[in-house]
Amino acid sequence: MSCGPDALQLFLTHRAKLLNYALRLTGDSASAEDVLQEAWLRFQAAAAHRALDEPVGYLHAVIRNLAHDDRRRRGLRERLFVEGLEEPASDIASAEPSAEASLISSEELRLVREALEGMPERMRIAVEMHRIGGAKLKDIAARLGVSVTTAHQLVADGVAQCRARLRGAR
């Protein structure tokens, strides 16, 4: 079928069924109308460039694809934007820690520093290399001139001392 009065007549003849189909797919009458309008524009453009063997089937396929795109867009919009937000923006959680959380973290950091300062040097170096520097046990063992098992034990004992220091402060 080529574009022209026949294409428009075909569309108008099937419009009610196509609209019901779009409504079933979108679940919203306004979205269904939008999808149907866009389907007509695409149908008209396609019919102008080539003959369509199954024009009604083509319209159904276009409507299905447009409805799928519409659902995907609405889902993205719902995830990104909160509609009807009644609380002021100042009440929305911030990525910044609260004053209380900052104070607690500062205190915990002070306690861990004290625990590290009170450790034997090899243990402190092992804990700092592993927990702060992300070094592997074999690298710690090589740096300290001990076995990997000893390096593991130094890190484990040092972490246990830090935890005990933190627990003792609570």
VMD Tcl script that builds the backbone (N, CA, C; Angstrom):
set m [mol new atoms 510]
animate dup $m
set s [atomselect $m all]
$s set {name element resname resid chain x y z} {
  {N N MET 1 A 0.846 -1.169 0.000}
  {CA C MET 1 A 0.000 0.000 0.000}
  {C C MET 1 A 0.888 1.227 0.000}
  {N N SER 2 A 0.557 2.200 -0.813}
  {CA C SER 2 A 1.323 3.440 -0.860}
  {C C SER 2 A 0.623 4.481 -0.015}
  {N N CYS 3 A 1.365 5.546 0.308}
  {CA C CYS 3 A 0.825 6.609 1.145}
  {C C CYS 3 A -0.168 7.432 0.335}
  {N N GLY 4 A -1.215 7.828 0.949}
  {CA C GLY 4 A -2.217 8.645 0.270}
  {C C GLY 4 A -3.550 8.453 0.951}
  {N N PRO 5 A -4.624 8.744 0.237}
  {CA C PRO 5 A -5.959 8.633 0.830}
  {C C PRO 5 A -6.277 7.207 1.284}
  {N N ASP 6 A -5.746 6.199 0.562}
  {CA C ASP 6 A -6.029 4.810 0.947}
  {C C ASP 6 A -5.394 4.490 2.302}
  {N N ALA 7 A -4.172 4.978 2.516}
  {CA C ALA 7 A -3.481 4.733 3.784}
  {C C ALA 7 A -4.236 5.401 4.924}
  {N N LEU 8 A -4.672 6.629 4.718}
  {CA C LEU 8 A -5.418 7.342 5.749}
  {C C LEU 8 A -6.735 6.630 6.031}
  {N N GLN 9 A -7.428 6.194 4.990}
  {CA C GLN 9 A -8.700 5.491 5.176}
  {C C GLN 9 A -8.495 4.192 5.945}
  {N N LEU 10 A -7.439 3.456 5.600}
  {CA C LEU 10 A -7.131 2.219 6.315}
  {C C LEU 10 A -6.874 2.516 7.797}
  {N N PHE 11 A -6.093 3.543 8.062}
  {CA C PHE 11 A -5.776 3.904 9.452}
  {C C PHE 11 A -7.047 4.286 10.202}
  {N N LEU 12 A -7.879 5.126 9.595}
  {CA C LEU 12 A -9.105 5.569 10.261}
  {C C LEU 12 A -10.081 4.411 10.472}
  {N N THR 13 A -10.096 3.471 9.536}
  {CA C THR 13 A -10.982 2.309 9.670}
  {C C THR 13 A -10.577 1.462 10.876}
  {N N HIS 14 A -9.295 1.322 11.088}
  {CA C HIS 14 A -8.790 0.460 12.164}
  {C C HIS 14 A -8.397 1.237 13.416}
  {N N ARG 15 A -8.633 2.532 13.444}
  {CA C ARG 15 A -8.160 3.380 14.535}
  {C C ARG 15 A -8.653 2.919 15.903}
  {N N ALA 16 A -9.932 2.599 16.035}
  {CA C ALA 16 A -10.480 2.214 17.343}
  {C C ALA 16 A -9.805 0.937 17.858}
  {N N LYS 17 A -9.625 -0.050 16.986}
  {CA C LYS 17 A -8.968 -1.296 17.405}
  {C C LYS 17 A -7.504 -1.048 17.740}
  {N N LEU 18 A -6.838 -0.203 16.957}
  {CA C LEU 18 A -5.429 0.110 17.210}
  {C C LEU 18 A -5.268 0.861 18.533}
  {N N LEU 19 A -6.211 1.769 18.810}
  {CA C LEU 19 A -6.162 2.510 20.069}
  {C C LEU 19 A -6.363 1.567 21.255}
  {N N ASN 20 A -7.315 0.635 21.134}
  {CA C ASN 20 A -7.515 -0.344 22.212}
  {C C ASN 20 A -6.261 -1.192 22.424}
  {N N TYR 21 A -5.602 -1.566 21.337}
  {CA C TYR 21 A -4.366 -2.339 21.419}
  {C C TYR 21 A -3.282 -1.533 22.143}
  {N N ALA 22 A -3.139 -0.272 21.767}
  {CA C ALA 22 A -2.155 0.598 22.410}
  {C C ALA 22 A -2.482 0.801 23.881}
  {N N LEU 23 A -3.767 0.922 24.199}
  {CA C LEU 23 A -4.195 1.094 25.590}
  {C C LEU 23 A -3.862 -0.134 26.426}
  {N N ARG 24 A -4.085 -1.323 25.860}
  {CA C ARG 24 A -3.739 -2.560 26.579}
  {C C ARG 24 A -2.244 -2.621 26.857}
  {N N LEU 25 A -1.434 -2.147 25.911}
  {CA C LEU 25 A 0.019 -2.220 26.070}
  {C C LEU 25 A 0.567 -1.159 27.021}
  {N N THR 26 A 0.001 0.052 26.970}
  {CA C THR 26 A 0.534 1.143 27.787}
  {C C THR 26 A -0.145 1.238 29.148}
  {N N GLY 27 A -1.427 0.865 29.206}
  {CA C GLY 27 A -2.168 0.968 30.460}
  {C C GLY 27 A -2.595 2.392 30.774}
  {N N ASP 28 A -2.427 3.299 29.842}
  {CA C ASP 28 A -2.731 4.705 30.083}
  {C C ASP 28 A -3.291 5.300 28.795}
  {N N SER 29 A -4.468 5.942 28.876}
  {CA C SER 29 A -5.110 6.437 27.660}
  {C C SER 29 A -4.311 7.561 26.999}
  {N N ALA 30 A -3.698 8.433 27.777}
  {CA C ALA 30 A -2.908 9.517 27.185}
  {C C ALA 30 A -1.689 8.947 26.454}
  {N N SER 31 A -1.024 7.984 27.075}
  {CA C SER 31 A 0.135 7.351 26.427}
  {C C SER 31 A -0.300 6.584 25.193}
  {N N ALA 32 A -1.464 5.936 25.265}
  {CA C ALA 32 A -1.973 5.185 24.113}
  {C C ALA 32 A -2.227 6.125 22.938}
  {N N GLU 33 A -2.802 7.292 23.202}
  {CA C GLU 33 A -3.044 8.277 22.134}
  {C C GLU 33 A -1.716 8.749 21.540}
  {N N ASP 34 A -0.743 9.007 22.395}
  {CA C ASP 34 A 0.572 9.442 21.906}
  {C C ASP 34 A 1.214 8.371 21.029}
  {N N VAL 35 A 1.124 7.134 21.493}
  {CA C VAL 35 A 1.697 6.013 20.735}
  {C C VAL 35 A 0.994 5.877 19.386}
  {N N LEU 36 A -0.307 6.016 19.384}
  {CA C LEU 36 A -1.068 5.891 18.141}
  {C C LEU 36 A -0.710 7.016 17.153}
  {N N GLN 37 A -0.561 8.231 17.653}
  {CA C GLN 37 A -0.163 9.341 16.773}
  {C C GLN 37 A 1.212 9.089 16.166}
  {N N GLU 38 A 2.153 8.666 17.004}
  {CA C GLU 38 A 3.501 8.386 16.510}
  {C C GLU 38 A 3.476 7.221 15.525}
  {N N ALA 39 A 2.635 6.232 15.784}
  {CA C ALA 39 A 2.512 5.090 14.868}
  {C C ALA 39 A 1.996 5.556 13.507}
  {N N TRP 40 A 1.029 6.469 13.512}
  {CA C TRP 40 A 0.519 6.988 12.244}
  {C C TRP 40 A 1.624 7.701 11.468}
  {N N LEU 41 A 2.405 8.519 12.146}
  {CA C LEU 41 A 3.484 9.244 11.470}
  {C C LEU 41 A 4.513 8.276 10.875}
  {N N ARG 42 A 4.847 7.251 11.620}
  {CA C ARG 42 A 5.814 6.271 11.115}
  {C C ARG 42 A 5.222 5.433 9.977}
  {N N PHE 43 A 3.953 5.099 10.125}
  {CA C PHE 43 A 3.257 4.341 9.071}
  {C C PHE 43 A 3.208 5.159 7.791}
  {N N GLN 44 A 2.879 6.426 7.935}
  {CA C GLN 44 A 2.787 7.323 6.783}
  {C C GLN 44 A 4.150 7.447 6.098}
  {N N ALA 45 A 5.219 7.600 6.879}
  {CA C ALA 45 A 6.559 7.730 6.312}
  {C C ALA 45 A 6.988 6.432 5.621}
  {N N ALA 46 A 6.696 5.298 6.227}
  {CA C ALA 46 A 7.071 4.012 5.629}
  {C C ALA 46 A 6.290 3.747 4.348}
  {N N ALA 47 A 4.994 4.055 4.370}
  {CA C ALA 47 A 4.149 3.819 3.192}
  {C C ALA 47 A 4.554 4.726 2.035}
  {N N ALA 48 A 5.152 5.875 2.323}
  {CA C ALA 48 A 5.591 6.787 1.273}
  {C C ALA 48 A 6.822 6.248 0.554}
  {N N HIS 49 A 7.607 5.414 1.229}
  {CA C HIS 49 A 8.863 4.919 0.648}
  {C C HIS 49 A 8.761 3.525 0.047}
  {N N ARG 50 A 7.791 2.753 0.487}
  {CA C ARG 50 A 7.688 1.387 -0.046}
  {C C ARG 50 A 6.255 0.880 0.116}
  {N N ALA 51 A 5.965 -0.137 -0.622}
  {CA C ALA 51 A 4.638 -0.754 -0.532}
  {C C ALA 51 A 4.620 -1.687 0.671}
  {N N LEU 52 A 3.569 -1.608 1.455}
  {CA C LEU 52 A 3.438 -2.459 2.641}
  {C C LEU 52 A 2.454 -3.576 2.331}
  {N N ASP 53 A 2.934 -4.829 2.468}
  {CA C ASP 53 A 2.072 -5.977 2.164}
  {C C ASP 53 A 0.982 -6.145 3.217}
  {N N GLU 54 A 1.338 -5.984 4.468}
  {CA C GLU 54 A 0.397 -6.140 5.586}
  {C C GLU 54 A 0.358 -4.847 6.387}
  {N N PRO 55 A -0.341 -3.826 5.920}
  {CA C PRO 55 A -0.301 -2.527 6.597}
  {C C PRO 55 A -0.845 -2.563 8.036}
  {N N VAL 56 A -1.893 -3.347 8.274}
  {CA C VAL 56 A -2.447 -3.415 9.631}
  {C C VAL 56 A -1.466 -4.137 10.555}
  {N N GLY 57 A -0.843 -5.180 10.085}
  {CA C GLY 57 A 0.187 -5.877 10.871}
  {C C GLY 57 A 1.370 -4.971 11.144}
  {N N TYR 58 A 1.734 -4.160 10.141}
  {CA C TYR 58 A 2.815 -3.205 10.321}
  {C C TYR 58 A 2.462 -2.210 11.426}
  {N N LEU 59 A 1.227 -1.707 11.395}
  {CA C LEU 59 A 0.783 -0.759 12.429}
  {C C LEU 59 A 0.830 -1.401 13.823}
  {N N HIS 60 A 0.398 -2.650 13.917}
  {CA C HIS 60 A 0.450 -3.341 15.212}
  {C C HIS 60 A 1.891 -3.465 15.714}
  {N N ALA 61 A 2.807 -3.793 14.815}
  {CA C ALA 61 A 4.210 -3.932 15.216}
  {C C ALA 61 A 4.773 -2.591 15.672}
  {N N VAL 62 A 4.452 -1.524 14.950}
  {CA C VAL 62 A 4.941 -0.199 15.333}
  {C C VAL 62 A 4.371 0.197 16.686}
  {N N ILE 63 A 3.088 -0.045 16.890}
  {CA C ILE 63 A 2.446 0.295 18.168}
  {C C ILE 63 A 3.083 -0.501 19.304}
  {N N ARG 64 A 3.317 -1.778 19.083}
  {CA C ARG 64 A 3.947 -2.617 20.117}
  {C C ARG 64 A 5.330 -2.071 20.490}
  {N N ASN 65 A 6.129 -1.749 19.492}
  {CA C ASN 65 A 7.474 -1.230 19.750}
  {C C ASN 65 A 7.438 0.126 20.449}
  {N N LEU 66 A 6.550 1.003 20.012}
  {CA C LEU 66 A 6.442 2.319 20.636}
  {C C LEU 66 A 5.947 2.208 22.079}
  {N N ALA 67 A 5.010 1.305 22.327}
  {CA C ALA 67 A 4.507 1.111 23.693}
  {C C ALA 67 A 5.618 0.572 24.590}
  {N N HIS 68 A 6.415 -0.334 24.065}
  {CA C HIS 68 A 7.553 -0.865 24.838}
  {C C HIS 68 A 8.529 0.260 25.175}
  {N N ASP 69 A 8.845 1.100 24.192}
  {CA C ASP 69 A 9.743 2.231 24.430}
  {C C ASP 69 A 9.148 3.191 25.461}
  {N N ASP 70 A 7.848 3.413 25.387}
  {CA C ASP 70 A 7.170 4.309 26.327}
  {C C ASP 70 A 7.255 3.765 27.753}
  {N N ARG 71 A 7.016 2.464 27.912}
  {CA C ARG 71 A 7.110 1.849 29.253}
  {C C ARG 71 A 8.519 1.980 29.809}
  {N N ARG 72 A 9.498 1.742 28.951}
  {CA C ARG 72 A 10.891 1.832 29.377}
  {C C ARG 72 A 11.230 3.266 29.802}
  {N N ARG 73 A 10.790 4.243 29.028}
  {CA C ARG 73 A 11.033 5.656 29.357}
  {C C ARG 73 A 10.364 6.044 30.665}
  {N N ARG 74 A 9.113 5.602 30.854}
  {CA C ARG 74 A 8.402 5.914 32.099}
  {C C ARG 74 A 9.088 5.270 33.299}
  {N N GLY 75 A 9.567 4.035 33.129}
  {CA C GLY 75 A 10.275 3.362 34.217}
  {C C GLY 75 A 11.541 4.104 34.591}
  {N N LEU 76 A 12.265 4.564 33.599}
  {CA C LEU 76 A 13.483 5.334 33.862}
  {C C LEU 76 A 13.145 6.637 34.567}
  {N N ARG 77 A 12.110 7.305 34.104}
  {CA C ARG 77 A 11.689 8.566 34.719}
  {C C ARG 77 A 11.291 8.345 36.174}
  {N N GLU 78 A 10.587 7.258 36.464}
  {CA C GLU 78 A 10.172 6.969 37.838}
  {C C GLU 78 A 11.367 6.678 38.739}
  {N N ARG 79 A 12.397 6.038 38.175}
  {CA C ARG 79 A 13.588 5.753 38.978}
  {C C ARG 79 A 14.410 7.011 39.234}
  {N N LEU 80 A 14.407 7.940 38.277}
  {CA C LEU 80 A 15.246 9.124 38.401}
  {C C LEU 80 A 14.581 10.274 39.143}
  {N N PHE 81 A 13.277 10.393 39.012}
  {CA C PHE 81 A 12.583 11.538 39.583}
  {C C PHE 81 A 11.511 11.066 40.547}
  {N N VAL 82 A 11.375 11.790 41.634}
  {CA C VAL 82 A 10.348 11.487 42.612}
  {C C VAL 82 A 9.249 12.522 42.424}
  {N N GLU 83 A 8.124 12.080 41.872}
  {CA C GLU 83 A 7.021 13.001 41.638}
  {C C GLU 83 A 6.188 13.144 42.904}
  {N N GLY 84 A 5.658 14.343 43.119}
  {CA C GLY 84 A 4.802 14.585 44.266}
  {C C GLY 84 A 5.562 14.608 45.582}
  {N N LEU 85 A 6.816 14.926 45.530}
  {CA C LEU 85 A 7.627 14.972 46.742}
  {C C LEU 85 A 7.101 16.095 47.622}
  {N N GLU 86 A 6.686 15.747 48.821}
  {CA C GLU 86 A 6.085 16.745 49.688}
  {C C GLU 86 A 7.063 17.312 50.698}
  {N N GLU 87 A 8.142 16.614 50.953}
  {CA C GLU 87 A 9.095 17.137 51.919}
  {C C GLU 87 A 10.053 18.083 51.217}
  {N N PRO 88 A 10.467 19.128 51.908}
  {CA C PRO 88 A 11.390 20.072 51.273}
  {C C PRO 88 A 12.728 19.428 50.980}
  {N N ALA 89 A 13.430 19.976 50.014}
  {CA C ALA 89 A 14.718 19.422 49.608}
  {C C ALA 89 A 15.702 19.368 50.765}
  {N N SER 90 A 15.558 20.247 51.732}
  {CA C SER 90 A 16.482 20.248 52.873}
  {C C SER 90 A 16.326 18.999 53.729}
  {N N ASP 91 A 15.173 18.310 53.613}
  {CA C ASP 91 A 14.942 17.100 54.403}
  {C C ASP 91 A 15.436 15.834 53.718}
  {N N ILE 92 A 15.887 15.946 52.485}
  {CA C ILE 92 A 16.366 14.783 51.756}
  {C C ILE 92 A 17.752 14.425 52.257}
  {N N ALA 93 A 18.001 13.141 52.397}
  {CA C ALA 93 A 19.282 12.683 52.922}
  {C C ALA 93 A 20.433 13.201 52.069}
  {N N SER 94 A 21.478 13.590 52.751}
  {CA C SER 94 A 22.667 14.117 52.083}
  {C C SER 94 A 23.734 13.038 52.037}
  {N N ALA 95 A 24.616 13.151 51.059}
  {CA C ALA 95 A 25.741 12.218 50.977}
  {C C ALA 95 A 26.778 12.533 52.042}
  {N N GLU 96 A 26.718 13.734 52.590}
  {CA C GLU 96 A 27.647 14.141 53.642}
  {C C GLU 96 A 27.229 13.501 54.965}
  {N N PRO 97 A 28.202 13.053 55.769}
  {CA C PRO 97 A 27.851 12.479 57.062}
  {C C PRO 97 A 27.331 13.560 58.009}
  {N N SER 98 A 26.493 13.139 58.935}
  {CA C SER 98 A 25.970 14.077 59.915}
  {C C SER 98 A 27.091 14.488 60.860}
  {N N ALA 99 A 26.849 15.527 61.637}
  {CA C ALA 99 A 27.849 15.982 62.610}
  {C C ALA 99 A 28.139 14.872 63.624}
  {N N GLU 100 A 27.092 14.167 64.021}
  {CA C GLU 100 A 27.265 13.076 64.986}
  {C C GLU 100 A 28.113 11.951 64.398}
  {N N ALA 101 A 27.837 11.575 63.138}
  {CA C ALA 101 A 28.613 10.509 62.490}
  {C C ALA 101 A 30.066 10.929 62.319}
  {N N SER 102 A 30.291 12.196 61.998}
  {CA C SER 102 A 31.666 12.692 61.866}
  {C C SER 102 A 32.395 12.631 63.191}
  {N N LEU 103 A 31.723 13.005 64.250}
  {CA C LEU 103 A 32.329 12.977 65.582}
  {C C LEU 103 A 32.669 11.554 66.004}
  {N N ILE 104 A 31.759 10.624 65.760}
  {CA C ILE 104 A 31.991 9.216 66.104}
  {C C ILE 104 A 33.167 8.671 65.299}
  {N N SER 105 A 33.199 8.972 64.001}
  {CA C SER 105 A 34.297 8.501 63.157}
  {C C SER 105 A 35.631 9.068 63.612}
  {N N SER 106 A 35.634 10.346 63.962}
  {CA C SER 106 A 36.876 10.966 64.447}
  {C C SER 106 A 37.365 10.291 65.714}
  {N N GLU 107 A 36.451 9.985 66.597}
  {CA C GLU 107 A 36.817 9.324 67.862}
  {C C GLU 107 A 37.341 7.916 67.597}
  {N N GLU 108 A 36.683 7.184 66.699}
  {CA C GLU 108 A 37.145 5.832 66.368}
  {C C GLU 108 A 38.525 5.877 65.719}
  {N N LEU 109 A 38.749 6.843 64.860}
  {CA C LEU 109 A 40.054 6.986 64.213}
  {C C LEU 109 A 41.134 7.271 65.253}
  {N N ARG 110 A 40.824 8.134 66.229}
  {CA C ARG 110 A 41.774 8.434 67.295}
  {C C ARG 110 A 42.130 7.177 68.072}
  {N N LEU 111 A 41.125 6.353 68.382}
  {CA C LEU 111 A 41.364 5.116 69.134}
  {C C LEU 111 A 42.213 4.129 68.342}
  {N N VAL 112 A 41.962 4.023 67.034}
  {CA C VAL 112 A 42.745 3.115 66.191}
  {C C VAL 112 A 44.190 3.612 66.103}
  {N N ARG 113 A 44.354 4.915 65.990}
  {CA C ARG 113 A 45.728 5.471 65.959}
  {C C ARG 113 A 46.469 5.148 67.248}
  {N N GLU 114 A 45.782 5.303 68.366}
  {CA C GLU 114 A 46.410 4.984 69.654}
  {C C GLU 114 A 46.784 3.511 69.723}
  {N N ALA 115 A 45.886 2.652 69.225}
  {CA C ALA 115 A 46.169 1.214 69.240}
  {C C ALA 115 A 47.380 0.914 68.366}
  {N N LEU 116 A 47.466 1.549 67.198}
  {CA C LEU 116 A 48.610 1.339 66.308}
  {C C LEU 116 A 49.915 1.824 66.952}
  {N N GLU 117 A 49.846 2.962 67.619}
  {CA C GLU 117 A 51.042 3.501 68.266}
  {C C GLU 117 A 51.532 2.608 69.399}
  {N N GLY 118 A 50.617 1.880 70.030}
  {CA C GLY 118 A 50.984 1.008 71.146}
  {C C GLY 118 A 51.468 -0.372 70.718}
  {N N MET 119 A 51.431 -0.678 69.424}
  {CA C MET 119 A 51.840 -2.001 68.930}
  {C C MET 119 A 53.351 -2.068 68.745}
  {N N PRO 120 A 53.883 -3.292 68.792}
  {CA C PRO 120 A 55.288 -3.464 68.396}
  {C C PRO 120 A 55.443 -3.022 66.935}
  {N N GLU 121 A 56.627 -2.561 66.576}
  {CA C GLU 121 A 56.854 -1.967 65.262}
  {C C GLU 121 A 56.485 -2.896 64.109}
  {N N ARG 122 A 56.906 -4.163 64.159}
  {CA C ARG 122 A 56.610 -5.091 63.056}
  {C C ARG 122 A 55.102 -5.292 62.898}
  {N N MET 123 A 54.396 -5.383 64.026}
  {CA C MET 123 A 52.946 -5.576 63.963}
  {C C MET 123 A 52.286 -4.341 63.353}
  {N N ARG 124 A 52.698 -3.153 63.795}
  {CA C ARG 124 A 52.136 -1.909 63.268}
  {C C ARG 124 A 52.376 -1.805 61.766}
  {N N ILE 125 A 53.590 -2.089 61.330}
  {CA C ILE 125 A 53.918 -2.026 59.904}
  {C C ILE 125 A 53.072 -3.029 59.120}
  {N N ALA 126 A 52.909 -4.235 59.648}
  {CA C ALA 126 A 52.123 -5.264 58.965}
  {C C ALA 126 A 50.657 -4.840 58.823}
  {N N VAL 127 A 50.090 -4.295 59.903}
  {CA C VAL 127 A 48.684 -3.856 59.864}
  {C C VAL 127 A 48.523 -2.694 58.897}
  {N N GLU 128 A 49.419 -1.709 58.972}
  {CA C GLU 128 A 49.312 -0.554 58.078}
  {C C GLU 128 A 49.469 -0.964 56.622}
  {N N MET 129 A 50.433 -1.847 56.346}
  {CA C MET 129 A 50.633 -2.288 54.960}
  {C C MET 129 A 49.417 -3.035 54.433}
  {N N HIS 130 A 48.848 -3.904 55.269}
  {CA C HIS 130 A 47.730 -4.744 54.821}
  {C C HIS 130 A 46.417 -3.973 54.775}
  {N N ARG 131 A 46.058 -3.307 55.876}
  {CA C ARG 131 A 44.751 -2.671 55.980}
  {C C ARG 131 A 44.683 -1.297 55.329}
  {N N ILE 132 A 45.759 -0.557 55.354}
  {CA C ILE 132 A 45.742 0.795 54.783}
  {C C ILE 132 A 46.318 0.781 53.367}
  {N N GLY 133 A 47.438 0.094 53.205}
  {CA C GLY 133 A 48.097 0.071 51.904}
  {C C GLY 133 A 47.583 -0.990 50.962}
  {N N GLY 134 A 46.849 -1.977 51.486}
  {CA C GLY 134 A 46.309 -3.037 50.638}
  {C C GLY 134 A 47.348 -4.037 50.178}
  {N N ALA 135 A 48.471 -4.101 50.871}
  {CA C ALA 135 A 49.545 -5.020 50.482}
  {C C ALA 135 A 49.145 -6.460 50.760}
  {N N LYS 136 A 49.672 -7.368 49.964}
  {CA C LYS 136 A 49.426 -8.797 50.151}
  {C C LYS 136 A 50.358 -9.324 51.236}
  {N N LEU 137 A 49.944 -10.431 51.833}
  {CA C LEU 137 A 50.730 -11.003 52.921}
  {C C LEU 137 A 52.136 -11.379 52.480}
  {N N LYS 138 A 52.295 -11.857 51.263}
  {CA C LYS 138 A 53.634 -12.235 50.794}
  {C C LYS 138 A 54.537 -11.007 50.685}
  {N N ASP 139 A 53.958 -9.850 50.299}
  {CA C ASP 139 A 54.735 -8.612 50.222}
  {C C ASP 139 A 55.116 -8.119 51.618}
  {N N ILE 140 A 54.195 -8.257 52.560}
  {CA C ILE 140 A 54.481 -7.873 53.947}
  {C C ILE 140 A 55.590 -8.759 54.508}
  {N N ALA 141 A 55.478 -10.059 54.242}
  {CA C ALA 141 A 56.490 -11.009 54.725}
  {C C ALA 141 A 57.857 -10.664 54.151}
  {N N ALA 142 A 57.926 -10.335 52.878}
  {CA C ALA 142 A 59.200 -9.983 52.249}
  {C C ALA 142 A 59.766 -8.700 52.853}
  {N N ARG 143 A 58.919 -7.715 53.088}
  {CA C ARG 143 A 59.368 -6.422 53.657}
  {C C ARG 143 A 59.902 -6.594 55.069}
  {N N LEU 144 A 59.216 -7.443 55.855}
  {CA C LEU 144 A 59.608 -7.624 57.259}
  {C C LEU 144 A 60.635 -8.747 57.442}
  {N N GLY 145 A 60.875 -9.530 56.420}
  {CA C GLY 145 A 61.824 -10.641 56.522}
  {C C GLY 145 A 61.303 -11.775 57.389}
  {N N VAL 146 A 59.982 -12.049 57.257}
  {CA C VAL 146 A 59.359 -13.138 58.025}
  {C C VAL 146 A 58.595 -14.034 57.055}
  {N N SER 147 A 58.067 -15.129 57.573}
  {CA C SER 147 A 57.262 -16.017 56.730}
  {C C SER 147 A 55.883 -15.413 56.503}
  {N N VAL 148 A 55.192 -15.923 55.492}
  {CA C VAL 148 A 53.824 -15.462 55.205}
  {C C VAL 148 A 52.921 -15.774 56.390}
  {N N THR 149 A 53.130 -16.913 57.042}
  {CA C THR 149 A 52.329 -17.287 58.219}
  {C C THR 149 A 52.536 -16.276 59.337}
  {N N THR 150 A 53.772 -15.873 59.550}
  {CA C THR 150 A 54.055 -14.889 60.602}
  {C C THR 150 A 53.446 -13.538 60.242}
  {N N ALA 151 A 53.537 -13.157 58.966}
  {CA C ALA 151 A 52.937 -11.902 58.524}
  {C C ALA 151 A 51.428 -11.934 58.764}
  {N N HIS 152 A 50.804 -13.055 58.453}
  {CA C HIS 152 A 49.360 -13.213 58.691}
  {C C HIS 152 A 49.045 -13.073 60.165}
  {N N GLN 153 A 49.835 -13.692 61.001}
  {CA C GLN 153 A 49.611 -13.645 62.443}
  {C C GLN 153 A 49.791 -12.222 62.976}
  {N N LEU 154 A 50.796 -11.507 62.474}
  {CA C LEU 154 A 51.010 -10.115 62.893}
  {C C LEU 154 A 49.803 -9.240 62.532}
  {N N VAL 155 A 49.287 -9.408 61.315}
  {CA C VAL 155 A 48.116 -8.628 60.890}
  {C C VAL 155 A 46.908 -8.997 61.736}
  {N N ALA 156 A 46.672 -10.286 61.931}
  {CA C ALA 156 A 45.509 -10.733 62.712}
  {C C ALA 156 A 45.578 -10.217 64.143}
  {N N ASP 157 A 46.737 -10.314 64.767}
  {CA C ASP 157 A 46.886 -9.830 66.150}
  {C C ASP 157 A 46.702 -8.315 66.224}
  {N N GLY 158 A 47.264 -7.608 65.246}
  {CA C GLY 158 A 47.137 -6.152 65.230}
  {C C GLY 158 A 45.698 -5.699 65.052}
  {N N VAL 159 A 44.980 -6.341 64.156}
  {CA C VAL 159 A 43.564 -6.005 63.937}
  {C C VAL 159 A 42.758 -6.325 65.197}
  {N N ALA 160 A 43.078 -7.437 65.851}
  {CA C ALA 160 A 42.390 -7.805 67.091}
  {C C ALA 160 A 42.622 -6.740 68.163}
  {N N GLN 161 A 43.836 -6.207 68.251}
  {CA C GLN 161 A 44.121 -5.151 69.229}
  {C C GLN 161 A 43.321 -3.885 68.914}
  {N N CYS 162 A 43.228 -3.541 67.640}
  {CA C CYS 162 A 42.430 -2.362 67.248}
  {C C CYS 162 A 40.959 -2.553 67.615}
  {N N ARG 163 A 40.437 -3.730 67.338}
  {CA C ARG 163 A 39.028 -4.010 67.670}
  {C C ARG 163 A 38.799 -3.967 69.169}
  {N N ALA 164 A 39.731 -4.537 69.919}
  {CA C ALA 164 A 39.596 -4.523 71.378}
  {C C ALA 164 A 39.609 -3.093 71.901}
  {N N ARG 165 A 40.454 -2.249 71.328}
  {CA C ARG 165 A 40.533 -0.845 71.734}
  {C C ARG 165 A 39.203 -0.137 71.452}
  {N N LEU 166 A 38.625 -0.428 70.281}
  {CA C LEU 166 A 37.340 0.189 69.931}
  {C C LEU 166 A 36.213 -0.317 70.832}
  {N N ARG 167 A 36.203 -1.619 71.115}
  {CA C ARG 167 A 35.172 -2.184 71.996}
  {C C ARG 167 A 35.288 -1.641 73.402}
  {N N GLY 168 A 36.511 -1.437 73.871}
  {CA C GLY 168 A 36.734 -0.928 75.231}
  {C C GLY 168 A 36.233 0.507 75.391}
  {N N ALA 169 A 36.131 1.232 74.300}
  {CA C ALA 169 A 35.682 2.630 74.370}
  {C C ALA 169 A 34.169 2.724 74.394}
  {N N ARG 170 A 33.482 1.654 74.110}
  {CA C ARG 170 A 31.997 1.709 74.042}
  {C C ARG 170 A 31.370 1.440 75.344}
}
mol reanalyze $m
mol bondsrecalc $m
mol representation Tube
mol addrep $m
